[in-house]
Amino acid sequence: MLYYLFSYLQKCNFPGAGVFNYVTFRAAAAVILALVVSVWFGNWFITMLKRKEIVETQRDEKTDPFNTDKKGVPTMGGVIIITAILIPVLLVGKLHSVYTILMIATTLILGVLGFADDYIKTFKKKKDGLKPAVKLGGQILLGLIVGLTLRFSPAVQINEKVEVKIEDNKEVVMKSPNVKSTRTTIPFLKSHDLNYAILFKWAGPKWMYNLAWVFFVLLTVFIVAAVSNGSNLNDGMDGMASGNSAIIGSTLLLLAYISSNAVTASHLNLMYIPGCEELVVFLAAFVGALIGFLWFNSFPAQIFMGDTGSLTIGGLIAVSAIIMHKELLLPLLCGVFLYEIVSNFDVKLFLKRGKKHRIWKSAPVHNHFRTSYSKFKESWPNSTVTFKGHGEGHNTVHHEVKITIRFWIVTILLAAFTLITFKIR
């Protein structure tokens, strides 16, 4: 809204109104606004939830060797994150941008889905919340909306090749034509590009691109569901999901800035995506909201984000990467989410194969580090485990603060490695 107001004031030659033309200014404003909103609104929201006794009542503390009492802590904190994202975006973003619209739609769809799950758990006292099929259905619907919009919207186009030349001591940007492309960024390859159409070369030139777009839409559905659920699994300790997601969001923010700037895109031999600067503004608000939420969510947590937050932030990470054609970087960048998903499958295989052997002592995997081997054997006396742990009798366990910070450090390393892959060819 302020963007349009200042655009009008600039036409009227109002001094300083042109500052809203700079994406760096709007991104900085979004971060600050998101931080202020999350702290101010968060304080009011937590007080309101406690007054109405909308708090955690079903948490099982038996798995915590340090007996941290988390009953009575308010949940549904994702409302704080969503509010702190949307207010800055509505104020300083270009609301007519297709990318802004997609990100807002992602926030609202997954926010409503997660809120419904938290509502059932909190008010209906049903620990399982929404049926898995309903959750998955909502994620599939969102994936289809995103994938089909990127396929058919005329506003979604990219420049596959950008070159910067020096002519008369000036930088001249040479761009390939704007096209709808099935290309995506992939690390380690010299060109950094992979065209999904190559996978369907056998179908001939008439069908290969149509099949590539079908593949892209289906891949979008899969990625949205996978990253959203991975974020949901990662939300198990104070500050865990919010901290990891803030680091991932900061990396995507940098990638969005590079992709929206023809000169930097050329230097790194990446595709240029016109209009992607609005993703910079949105991701700035996203990071600011998560950091602000950590004010309350760090140990000992004053509020939990719940599925309202975890499903939403995972979906936003997935959709932003897909918009930038950086979706194949997510297994590396979101390595901790992938780790949590794999550990969850380990449990399912363990139960399906007669409870004989499993890789980790507990799942999701962050619980593995606070579960002693003796505790595991107490629950599963006839079972074996690959990673028993270390220390005397393999019974060393870690406090959740140490586990959380170590997960943050791993995510920082993965983020750094994701960025340097553009220089490793």
C-alpha positions in Angstrom: 0.0 0.0 0.0 2.8 2.4 0.9 4.5 1.5 -2.4 1.6 2.8 -4.4 1.2 5.9 -2.2 4.9 6.8 -2.7 4.7 6.0 -6.4 1.9 8.6 -6.6 3.9 11.1 -4.5 6.9 10.6 -6.8 4.8 11.6 -9.8 3.9 14.7 -7.8 7.7 15.4 -7.4 7.4 14.9 -3.6 11.0 14.9 -2.2 12.4 11.5 -1.2 9.4 9.6 -2.5 11.6 7.7 -5.0 13.2 5.8 -2.2 10.5 3.1 -2.6 11.9 2.3 -6.0 14.9 0.7 -4.4 14.3 -3.0 -3.5 17.1 -2.8 -0.8 15.2 0.0 1.0 11.9 -1.9 0.9 13.6 -5.2 2.0 15.2 -3.4 4.9 11.9 -1.8 5.8 10.2 -5.2 5.6 12.7 -6.8 8.0 12.3 -4.0 10.6 8.5 -3.9 10.4 8.4 -7.7 10.7 10.6 -7.7 13.8 8.5 -4.9 15.4 5.2 -6.5 14.6 6.3 -10.0 15.8 7.6 -8.7 19.1 4.7 -6.2 19.7 1.9 -8.5 18.5 3.5 -11.6 19.9 3.5 -10.1 23.5 -0.2 -9.3 23.2 -1.1 -12.6 21.6 0.7 -14.7 24.2 -1.0 -12.7 27.0 -4.4 -13.3 25.4 -3.8 -17.0 24.9 -2.8 -17.4 28.6 -5.8 -15.5 29.8 -8.1 -17.7 27.8 -6.1 -20.8 28.8 -5.4 -21.8 25.2 -2.2 -23.7 26.2 -0.4 -27.0 25.7 -2.1 -29.7 27.7 -1.2 -33.0 26.0 2.6 -32.8 25.7 4.4 -36.0 26.7 7.5 -35.2 28.7 8.6 -38.8 29.2 11.1 -38.5 26.3 12.9 -35.5 27.9 15.7 -36.7 30.3 15.9 -33.2 31.7 12.2 -33.1 32.7 11.5 -29.7 31.1 7.9 -28.9 31.9 6.2 -27.5 28.8 2.6 -28.0 29.8 0.8 -24.7 30.1 2.7 -23.0 27.3 0.5 -21.4 24.6 0.5 -22.8 21.1 -0.7 -21.5 17.7 2.3 -19.1 17.6 2.3 -19.4 13.9 -0.3 -16.7 13.9 2.4 -14.3 15.1 4.7 -15.4 12.2 2.0 -15.0 9.6 0.8 -11.6 10.9 4.4 -10.4 11.0 5.0 -11.5 7.4 1.8 -10.2 5.9 1.7 -6.7 7.4 5.1 -5.6 6.0 4.4 -7.2 2.6 1.1 -5.5 2.3 2.7 -2.2 3.3 5.9 -2.1 1.2 5.4 -4.9 -1.5 4.0 -4.7 -5.0 0.7 -6.4 -4.5 0.1 -6.8 -8.2 3.2 -8.9 -8.7 2.3 -12.6 -9.5 5.1 -13.7 -7.2 3.8 -11.7 -4.2 0.3 -13.1 -4.9 1.7 -16.6 -4.9 3.6 -16.2 -1.7 0.6 -14.6 0.1 -1.7 -17.4 -1.2 0.9 -20.0 0.2 0.9 -18.2 3.5 -2.9 -18.2 3.8 -3.6 -21.7 2.5 -1.1 -23.4 4.7 -1.8 -21.1 7.6 -5.5 -22.1 7.5 -4.5 -25.7 7.2 -2.1 -25.6 10.1 -4.5 -23.5 12.2 -7.3 -26.1 11.7 -4.9 -28.8 12.9 -3.9 -26.8 16.0 -7.6 -26.0 16.7 -8.5 -29.7 16.7 -5.6 -30.5 19.0 -6.2 -27.7 21.4 -10.0 -27.3 21.6 -11.2 -30.7 20.5 -8.5 -32.4 22.6 -7.7 -34.8 19.7 -3.9 -35.3 19.8 -3.6 -36.4 16.1 -5.3 -33.2 14.8 -6.3 -33.2 11.2 -6.3 -36.4 9.3 -3.1 -36.9 7.3 -5.1 -37.2 4.1 -6.6 -33.7 4.7 -3.2 -32.2 5.3 -1.7 -33.8 2.3 -4.7 -32.8 0.2 -4.2 -29.1 1.1 -0.5 -29.3 0.3 -1.3 -31.0 -3.1 -3.8 -28.3 -3.9 -1.3 -25.6 -3.1 1.3 -27.3 -5.2 -1.1 -27.5 -8.2 -1.9 -23.8 -7.8 1.7 -22.8 -7.7 2.8 -25.1 -10.5 0.0 -24.2 -12.9 0.3 -20.5 -12.2 4.0 -20.6 -13.1 3.1 -22.6 -16.2 0.3 -20.5 -17.6 0.7 -16.9 -16.2 2.0 -14.6 -18.9 3.7 -12.6 -16.2 6.1 -15.5 -15.3 9.0 -15.3 -17.7 12.8 -15.5 -17.4 15.9 -14.6 -19.3 17.9 -17.9 -19.6 21.1 -16.2 -20.5 22.5 -12.8 -19.4 25.8 -11.3 -20.3 27.5 -8.1 -19.2 29.9 -6.3 -21.5 32.0 -3.2 -21.1 31.4 -0.6 -23.8 32.8 2.9 -23.6 33.6 2.3 -19.9 30.0 1.4 -19.2 28.4 -1.9 -18.3 26.0 -3.1 -21.0 23.6 -5.9 -20.1 22.8 -8.3 -22.9 19.7 -10.5 -22.2 18.3 -13.4 -24.1 14.5 -13.0 -24.9 12.0 -13.4 -22.2 10.6 -16.9 -22.3 8.7 -19.4 -20.2 11.3 -22.0 -19.4 11.6 -25.5 -18.0 15.2 -24.8 -17.0 16.3 -25.0 -13.4 19.5 -24.3 -11.5 21.5 -27.3 -10.6 24.9 -27.2 -8.7 28.3 -28.4 -9.9 27.5 -28.3 -13.6 29.4 -25.8 -15.7 26.3 -24.1 -17.1 24.4 -24.4 -13.7 21.3 -25.3 -15.7 19.2 -28.4 -16.3 16.3 -28.4 -18.7 13.6 -30.8 -17.7 12.7 -31.2 -21.4 15.9 -33.2 -21.8 14.4 -35.9 -19.7 11.7 -36.3 -22.4 13.8 -36.0 -25.5 12.5 -39.5 -26.5 9.0 -38.0 -27.0 10.2 -35.8 -29.9 10.3 -32.0 -30.2 6.5 -31.7 -30.3 5.8 -33.4 -26.9 9.1 -33.0 -24.9 8.3 -29.5 -23.6 4.7 -30.3 -22.8 5.8 -33.4 -20.8 8.5 -31.2 -19.1 5.8 -28.9 -17.8 3.7 -31.7 -16.6 6.8 -33.0 -14.8 7.5 -29.6 -13.4 3.9 -29.2 -11.9 4.1 -32.7 -10.3 7.6 -31.9 -9.0 6.2 -28.7 -7.5 3.5 -30.6 -5.7 6.0 -33.1 -4.3 8.4 -30.4 -3.1 5.7 -28.3 -1.4 4.5 -31.3 0.5 8.0 -32.6 1.3 9.5 -29.3 2.6 6.3 -28.4 4.5 6.2 -31.7 6.3 10.0 -31.6 6.9 9.6 -28.2 8.6 6.7 -29.6 10.6 8.9 -32.6 11.8 11.7 -30.2 12.7 9.5 -28.2 15.0 10.1 -30.3 18.2 12.4 -28.2 20.4 12.4 -24.6 21.5 13.7 -22.4 18.7 14.6 -25.3 16.4 12.3 -24.8 13.4 12.3 -21.0 13.6 16.1 -20.7 13.8 16.7 -23.2 11.0 14.1 -21.6 8.8 15.5 -18.1 9.4 18.9 -19.3 8.2 17.4 -21.0 5.1 15.2 -18.0 4.5 18.3 -15.7 4.6 20.0 -17.9 2.0 16.9 -17.8 -0.3 16.8 -14.0 0.2 20.3 -13.7 -1.1 19.5 -16.0 -4.1 16.4 -14.0 -4.9 18.5 -10.8 -4.9 21.0 -12.4 -7.2 18.3 -13.7 -9.5 16.5 -10.3 -9.7 19.7 -8.4 -10.6 20.9 -8.9 -14.2 24.5 -8.0 -13.4 25.0 -10.4 -10.4 23.1 -13.1 -12.3 25.5 -12.7 -15.2 28.6 -12.9 -12.9 27.4 -16.2 -11.5 26.1 -17.5 -14.8 22.6 -17.8 -13.5 19.3 -17.1 -15.1 17.7 -13.7 -14.6 14.2 -13.6 -13.3 12.4 -10.3 -14.0 10.1 -9.3 -11.0 11.9 -11.5 -8.6 12.8 -8.5 -6.5 9.3 -8.8 -4.9 10.5 -12.2 -3.6 13.4 -10.3 -1.9 10.9 -8.1 -0.1 8.7 -11.0 1.0 11.7 -13.1 2.2 13.0 -10.2 4.1 9.7 -10.0 6.0 9.8 -13.8 6.4 13.3 -13.7 8.0 12.4 -10.7 10.2 9.2 -12.5 11.4 11.1 -15.7 12.3 13.8 -13.8 14.2 11.2 -11.8 16.0 9.4 -15.0 16.9 12.6 -16.4 18.4 12.3 -13.6 21.0 9.5 -15.7 22.5 10.3 -19.2 21.1 13.9 -19.6 22.3 14.4 -21.8 25.4 12.5 -21.8 27.6 9.7 -21.2 25.0 6.9 -18.8 25.9 4.9 -20.0 23.0 5.0 -22.8 20.4 4.5 -22.1 16.7 2.3 -25.2 16.2 1.4 -26.5 12.7 0.0 -23.0 12.0 3.7 -21.9 11.8 5.6 -25.0 10.8 3.5 -26.0 7.8 3.5 -22.4 6.6 7.2 -21.7 6.8 8.0 -25.0 5.1 5.6 -24.1 2.3 7.1 -20.6 1.9 10.6 -22.0 1.6 9.5 -24.5 -1.0 7.5 -22.1 -3.2 10.1 -19.3 -3.1 12.8 -21.8 -4.3 10.5 -23.1 -7.1 9.7 -19.5 -8.2 13.5 -18.8 -8.5 14.1 -22.1 -10.4 16.3 -23.2 -7.4 14.2 -26.2 -6.3 17.0 -28.7 -6.9 19.1 -26.9 -4.3 16.6 -27.7 -1.5 17.8 -31.2 -0.6 21.2 -29.5 0.3 19.9 -26.3 1.8 17.1 -28.0 3.8 19.3 -30.9 4.8 18.1 -30.9 8.4 14.5 -31.2 7.1 15.5 -34.1 4.9 17.2 -35.7 7.9 14.0 -35.5 9.9 11.9 -37.0 7.1 14.4 -39.9 6.7 14.4 -40.7 10.4 10.6 -40.7 10.4 10.6 -43.3 7.6 13.1 -45.3 9.7 10.5 -45.6 12.4 7.8 -46.8 10.0 10.1 -49.4 8.5 11.1 -50.5 12.0 7.5 -51.1 12.9 6.6 -52.7 9.6 9.5 -55.1 9.7 8.9 -56.6 13.1 10.6 -54.1 15.4 14.0 -55.8 15.0 16.4 -53.0 14.0 16.4 -49.3 13.5 19.0 -46.7 12.6 18.2 -44.0 15.2 17.1 -44.4 18.8 14.1 -42.0 18.4 12.4 -39.9 15.7 12.2 -37.3 14.5 16.0 -37.4 14.6 16.5 -34.4 17.0 14.9 -36.6 19.7 17.6 -39.2 19.0 20.2 -37.0 20.7 18.3 -36.7 23.9 17.3 -40.4 24.2 19.8 -42.7 26.0 20.5 -46.2 24.8 19.2 -47.6 28.1 15.9 -45.7 27.5 15.7 -47.2 24.0 16.3 -50.7 25.3 13.7 -50.1 28.0 11.1 -49.4 25.3 12.4 -52.0 22.8 14.3 -54.7 24.7 14.5 -57.1 21.8 15.6 -54.5 19.2 18.9 -53.2 18.1 19.9 -49.7 16.9 22.7 -48.6 14.6 23.7 -45.3 16.3 23.8 -46.1 20.0 25.4 -42.8 21.1 28.6 -42.3 23.0 29.8 -42.1 26.5 29.7 -44.7 29.3 27.2 -47.3 28.3 26.1 -45.2 25.3 23.9 -43.2 27.7 25.1 -39.7 27.0 22.2 -37.3 26.2 22.2 -33.6 25.4 20.0 -30.8 26.5 17.7 -29.4 23.9 19.5 -26.1 23.8 22.7 -27.8 22.7 20.8 -29.9 20.2 19.1 -26.8 18.8 22.2 -24.7 18.4 24.1 -27.6 16.8 21.2 -28.0 14.3 21.5 -24.3 13.6 25.3 -24.6 13.0 24.7 -27.5 10.6 22.1 -25.5 8.7 24.6 -22.5 8.4 27.2 -24.9 7.0 24.6 -26.3 4.5 23.6 -22.8 3.5 27.2 -21.8 2.9 27.9 -24.9 0.9 24.7 -24.2 -1.2 26.1 -20.8 -2.1 29.6 -22.0 -2.9 28.3 -24.7 -5.3 27.8 -21.8 -7.8 31.6 -21.5 -7.9 32.3 -25.2 -8.0 32.1 -26.4 -11.6 
